[in-house]
Amino acid sequence: MKKNLFNILVVVVLALLLVGGNVMAEDSLAEIKEKGKMVVGLDDSFPPMGFRDESGEIVGFDIDLAKEAAKRIGVDVEFKAVDWDGVILSLKNGMIDVIWNGLTITPEREESIDFSQPYLENSQSIVVQADSEIETKSDLEDKIVGVQLGSSAVSAVESEPEVLDTFQELRKFSNNTEALMDLQTGRIQAVVLDVIVGRYYISQRPGQFKVLKDDFGGEKYGVGVRDGADSFRKALNNALDEMIADGTAAEISEKWFGEDIVLK
C-alpha cells in the first residue's frame, strides 16, 4: 500500500512539474513585462548591426529595430555585450532575453533555441584586399582565411570541406574587426563574413577591400529567443509585422543601408 501511494505521489509531482514548465513557457511575455525590460545580447563590434560609436554608445540597425520592438511590446530595452562564442549559452541561462545581432537561422541553432520570423536575407561573403588576385573560392587554395569564432561563417565554410581542405589555415578571430585588420596588414588573405557587414566595412574604407561574387551560401537573420518562450516570441513577431506594415522598418533600413532590404 505504501509503495502504491509513493508511486502515485511521484506521478503527481511529475505532472505538476510538466504543467509548471508549460505555464512558465506560456508566461514568457508576462515575465518580460513584469521585469519591465528586454535584455538584448550582442557582439558590440558588429557594424552596422550593433557596435559602439565614437562616444561609446551602442548603435546600429538591429539596435534601432530592438528599441522600436521593445517600445511596441511595452517594455524598456537593455543592451548587453557578450562573448559571441558563448551567446547561445547566455540566452539559455537567462543572462539575456534575446539575441538580436545579425543572428543567422541555422538547423544547429534551432535545436537549442527558437527564432522570430526572418527579417533579413544574407550570405557568407568572401572579402579580400582590393588589389588581390583572388577571384573565386578555388583561389583560396594555400591561403589563410579568417572567420569570427562562433559565427555562421565557420559552419558555412566547414559545410564545403572540398574547399576548406585546400586552405593553408582557417584562422578564427574573436570578432570581424580583428579579422579585417589582419587582412588589411596582409597577415591573412581573405575573410569570410556576412555580406551585409562586409559591404558596410567596404563603404567605410573605400578602395581597401572588395567582396567576391563567389560566396559560401545564402541565409536569413532572425531574433533568437529561449526555447519555449512562445508568448514572448509571438509578441516579438507582431511588433516586427507592425514595423514592416507601417514603414518603420523600411525607414531604419534606409538609415543604415540606403535602401529597404527588410524581408516582407
Secondary structure by P-SEA (a helix, b strand, c coil): caaaaaaaaaaaaaaaaaaaaaaaaaaaaaaaaaacbbbbbbcccccccbbbccccccccaaaaaaaaaaaaacbbbbbbbccccaaaaaaaacccccccccccccaaaaaccccccccccccbbbbcccccccccccccccbbbbbccccaaaaaaaacaaaaaacccccccccaaaaaaaaaacccccccccaaaaaaaaaaccccbbbbccccccbbbbbbbcccaaaaaaaaaaaaaaaaaaaaaaaaaaaccccccccc
